[in-house]
Amino acid sequence: MSERTAVICRVRGLQQGQLALRPQPNGRPFAGLNNGNIVQAFTGTIDENNVIWDEVKVIKGPNSQLTGRVGYVNSRYLSCKWYDEQGNFIREDP
């Protein structure tokens, strides 16, 4: 993925509660996201339990106070689309 590729993701798959937004992988949550909220993903990491964590920036959260906040979320609950530097769609998660 090039630095100019944008990855836009929608929170999905939550059966109850919110997706925790954390300052670091598996850290203490400072906010929560709902199904349908939109984030931009930057980088990912895998913890010792093989959980994939994505660093994200909130584009559209449950309230305007979260817009622009950056943190980590469990990638299991994201469905993402990739765009090139001109904004052209490249691919999306199955």
N, C-alpha and C positions, 0 to 999 in steps of 0.2 A: 504494500500500500504506500503510495507516495505521500509526501507531506501535504500535498494540496488536495488529496482525496478527502471528501467529506463523508462521514459515516453518521447517518441520522437514524435514531432508534426510537421505537415506541415500546413503553412498558406494557407487558402482557403476561397472562398466565397466573396472576395472583388470585387465589381462591378466597383469601380473607386478608385483612390488614393492608399494610403498605410495603413497598420495596424500600428497604433501608438505604439511605445515602450516608456514606461513612467517610471520615477523613483519610483513612487508609484501609486496605483490604482487611476484612473481618474486625475493623475497629468499632468503637462505640458510635451508633447512629446519631446524627445531628438533625436529620430530617427524613421525611418519607415521601415516596412517589406512589401514584395510583395508576391502575390500568389506564392506558390511553395517553399518559403524559409523554412528552417528547424530550429526548436528550441527544446531544452530540457526543459520540464516543471518540476517544483519543488513543489510549493504549490499554493493553490488558496484561494481567499477570495471573499466575496460578499459585495458590497457597499449598501448604503441606497436606491438606485434605483433598487436593485436586479440584478445588473450586476455582472457576475462572472469574476474576474480578475485572471489570472494565472501569477505567477512569472516564468520567462523563461530565459534561456541562449541561445544566438544566436549561432547555429552550422554552418549554411550556410545562410548568409544574402544577400542583394543586392550588397554588396561590402565587401572586406576583412577587412575593418576598423571596421565593426560591429561584426565580429567573436569574441565570448567570452564575449560580452557585456551582462549584466543582467538587466532586467527591467520587467515591467508588461504589459500585453496585454489583450484585451477583448477576453475571451475564446470562444466566439461565432464564431470566425474566425480561430479556430484550429481544425484539425482532428488528433487524437493521437493514437499511438500504445504503448502498455505496454510490457516490456520485463523483465524477471527475472534476477537474478544476474549472471547467466551463459550465458545470451544473448538469451535465448529461448523466442520466441513469446508467449505472454499470451492472449491478446485480443486487439481489436481496436474499435474505435468509429464507430457506424453504419453509 
